Amino acid sequence: MSRDGFMTINEVASALKVPVSKIRTIIARLDIQPRRFPDDMRRLYYSEADIQRIRAVLGLQ
């Protein structure tokens, strides 16, 4: 459930066709900090800029 250009890790993995475990590894390596929205503190969201950084690491630019 993306919102305002932000995506959850599952959405990122699905969009990039990469396993969630690999996305988690890249997020940790790049020290990407997720965002939480006040109305839904359960989900972690990643910005379009973060997703572009993940794409670059995967060579999907």
C-alpha distances in whole Angstrom, upper triangle without the diagonal:
4,7,10,10,9,7,7,10,9,7,11,13,12,12,16,17,18,18,16,19,20,17,18,22,21,19,22,25,23,23,20,18,15,14,13,12,15,14,11,14,12,10,11,10,12,13,14,18,17,15,18,20,19,20,23,24,23,25,22,23
4,7,7,5,4,7,10,10,7,10,13,12,11,14,16,17,18,16,19,20,17,18,21,20,18,21,23,21,21,18,17,13,12,12,12,15,14,12,14,14,10,11,8,9,10,11,14,14,12,15,18,17,17,21,22,21,23,20,21
4,5,5,7,9,13,14,11,13,16,16,15,17,20,21,21,19,22,23,19,20,23,22,19,22,25,22,22,18,17,13,11,11,10,13,12,11,14,14,11,11,9,10,10,11,14,14,14,16,19,19,19,22,24,24,25,23,22
4,6,9,12,15,16,14,14,18,18,16,19,22,23,24,21,24,24,21,22,24,23,20,23,25,22,22,18,17,14,12,12,11,14,14,14,16,17,14,13,10,10,9,10,13,14,14,16,18,19,19,22,24,24,25,23,22
4,7,10,13,14,12,11,15,15,13,15,18,19,21,19,22,21,18,19,22,20,18,21,22,20,20,16,15,13,12,13,13,16,16,16,17,18,14,13,9,9,6,6,10,11,10,12,15,15,15,18,20,20,21,19,18
4,7,10,12,10,9,13,14,13,14,17,18,19,16,19,19,15,16,19,17,15,18,20,17,17,13,12,10,9,10,10,14,14,13,14,14,11,9,6,5,5,6,9,9,9,12,14,14,15,17,19,19,21,19,18
4,7,8,6,6,10,10,10,12,14,15,15,13,16,16,13,14,17,15,13,17,19,17,17,13,13,10,10,11,12,15,15,13,14,13,10,8,5,5,7,8,11,10,8,12,14,13,14,17,18,17,20,17,18
4,5,5,6,9,10,11,12,14,14,13,10,13,14,11,11,15,14,12,15,18,17,16,13,12,9,10,10,12,15,15,12,12,11,7,6,5,6,9,11,13,11,10,14,15,13,15,18,18,18,20,19,20
4,5,5,6,9,10,11,12,11,10,7,10,11,7,8,11,11,10,12,15,14,14,12,12,9,11,12,15,18,18,15,15,13,9,7,7,7,11,12,14,11,10,13,14,11,13,16,16,15,18,17,19
4,5,5,6,9,10,10,10,9,6,10,11,9,10,14,14,13,15,18,18,18,15,16,13,15,15,17,20,19,16,16,14,10,10,10,11,13,14,17,14,12,16,16,13,15,18,18,16,19,17,20
4,5,5,6,9,10,10,11,9,13,13,11,12,16,15,14,17,19,18,19,16,16,14,14,15,16,20,19,16,17,15,12,11,9,10,12,12,15,13,10,14,15,13,13,17,17,16,18,16,18
4,5,5,6,8,8,9,8,11,11,8,10,13,12,11,15,16,15,16,13,14,12,14,16,17,21,21,18,19,17,13,11,10,8,10,10,12,10,7,10,12,9,10,13,14,12,15,13,14
4,6,5,6,5,6,5,9,8,7,9,12,11,12,15,16,16,17,15,16,15,17,18,20,24,24,20,21,18,15,13,12,11,14,13,15,13,10,13,13,10,11,14,14,12,14,13,15
4,6,5,7,8,8,12,12,10,13,16,15,15,18,20,20,21,18,20,17,19,20,21,25,24,21,22,20,16,15,14,14,15,15,17,15,12,14,16,13,13,16,16,14,16,14,16
4,6,8,10,11,14,13,11,14,17,15,15,19,20,19,21,18,19,17,19,20,21,25,25,22,23,21,17,16,14,13,14,12,15,14,10,12,14,12,10,14,15,13,14,11,13
4,5,9,10,13,11,9,13,14,13,14,17,18,17,19,17,19,18,20,22,23,27,27,24,25,23,19,17,15,14,14,13,14,13,9,11,12,9,8,11,12,9,11,8,11
4,7,9,12,11,10,14,15,14,16,19,19,19,21,19,21,20,22,24,25,29,29,26,26,24,20,19,18,16,18,16,18,16,13,14,15,12,11,14,14,11,13,11,14
4,6,8,7,7,10,11,11,13,16,16,17,19,17,19,18,21,23,25,29,29,25,25,23,20,18,17,16,17,17,18,15,12,14,14,11,10,13,12,9,12,11,14
4,5,5,7,9,10,11,13,15,16,17,18,17,19,18,21,22,25,28,28,24,24,21,18,17,17,16,19,19,20,17,14,17,16,13,13,16,14,12,15,15,18
4,5,5,6,9,10,10,12,14,15,16,15,16,15,17,19,21,24,24,21,20,17,15,13,14,13,16,17,18,15,13,16,16,12,14,16,15,13,17,16,19
4,5,5,6,9,10,11,12,14,15,15,16,16,19,20,23,26,27,23,22,19,17,15,16,15,18,19,20,16,15,18,16,13,15,17,15,13,17,17,20
4,5,5,6,9,10,11,12,14,14,16,16,19,21,24,28,28,25,24,21,19,16,17,15,18,18,18,15,13,15,14,10,12,14,11,10,13,14,17
4,5,5,6,9,10,11,12,11,13,13,16,18,21,24,25,22,21,19,16,13,13,11,14,14,15,11,10,12,11,8,10,12,10,9,13,13,16
4,5,5,6,9,10,10,10,11,11,15,17,20,23,24,21,19,17,14,12,13,12,15,16,16,12,12,15,13,10,13,15,12,13,16,17,19
4,5,5,6,9,10,10,13,14,17,20,23,26,27,24,22,20,18,15,16,14,17,18,17,14,13,15,13,10,13,14,11,11,15,16,19
4,5,5,6,8,9,12,13,16,19,22,26,27,24,23,21,18,15,15,13,14,15,14,10,10,12,9,7,10,10,8,9,12,14,15
4,6,5,6,5,8,9,13,16,19,22,24,21,19,18,15,12,12,10,12,13,12,9,9,12,9,7,11,12,10,12,15,16,17
4,6,5,7,9,11,14,17,21,23,25,23,20,19,17,14,14,13,15,17,15,12,13,15,12,11,14,15,12,14,17,19,20
4,5,8,11,14,17,20,24,27,29,26,24,23,20,17,17,15,16,18,16,12,14,15,11,10,13,13,10,13,15,17,18
4,5,9,12,15,18,22,25,27,25,23,22,20,16,15,13,14,15,12,9,11,12,8,8,12,11,9,12,15,16,17
4,6,10,13,16,20,22,25,23,20,20,18,14,14,12,13,15,13,10,13,14,11,11,15,15,13,16,18,19,20
4,6,10,13,16,19,22,20,18,18,15,11,11,8,10,12,10,7,10,12,9,9,13,14,13,15,18,18,18
4,7,10,13,16,18,17,14,15,13,9,9,8,10,13,12,9,12,14,12,13,16,17,16,18,21,21,21
4,7,10,13,15,13,11,12,9,6,5,5,8,11,11,9,11,14,13,13,16,18,18,19,22,21,21
4,7,10,12,11,9,11,8,6,5,6,8,12,12,11,13,16,16,16,19,20,21,22,24,23,23
4,6,9,7,6,8,6,5,6,9,11,15,16,14,16,19,19,19,22,24,24,25,27,26,26
4,6,5,6,9,8,8,8,11,12,15,17,16,18,21,21,21,24,26,26,27,30,28,28
4,6,6,9,10,11,12,15,16,19,21,20,21,24,25,25,27,30,30,31,33,32,32
4,6,9,10,12,13,16,17,20,22,22,22,26,27,26,28,31,31,32,34,33,33
4,5,6,9,10,14,16,19,21,20,20,24,25,24,26,29,29,29,32,30,31
4,6,8,10,14,16,19,21,19,20,24,24,23,26,28,28,29,32,30,31
4,7,10,14,17,20,22,19,20,24,24,22,25,28,27,27,30,29,30
4,6,10,13,16,18,16,16,20,20,19,21,24,24,24,27,25,26
4,7,10,13,15,13,13,17,17,16,18,21,20,21,24,23,24
4,7,10,12,10,10,14,14,14,16,19,19,19,22,20,21
4,7,8,6,7,10,11,10,13,15,15,16,19,17,17
4,5,5,6,9,10,11,12,14,16,17,18,17,16
4,5,5,6,9,10,10,12,14,15,16,14,13
4,5,5,6,9,10,11,13,14,15,14,12
4,5,5,6,9,10,11,13,14,13,13
4,5,5,6,9,10,11,12,11,11
4,5,5,6,9,10,10,9,8
4,5,5,6,9,10,10,9
4,5,5,6,9,9,9
4,5,5,6,5,6
4,5,5,6,6
4,5,8,9
4,5,8
4,6
4
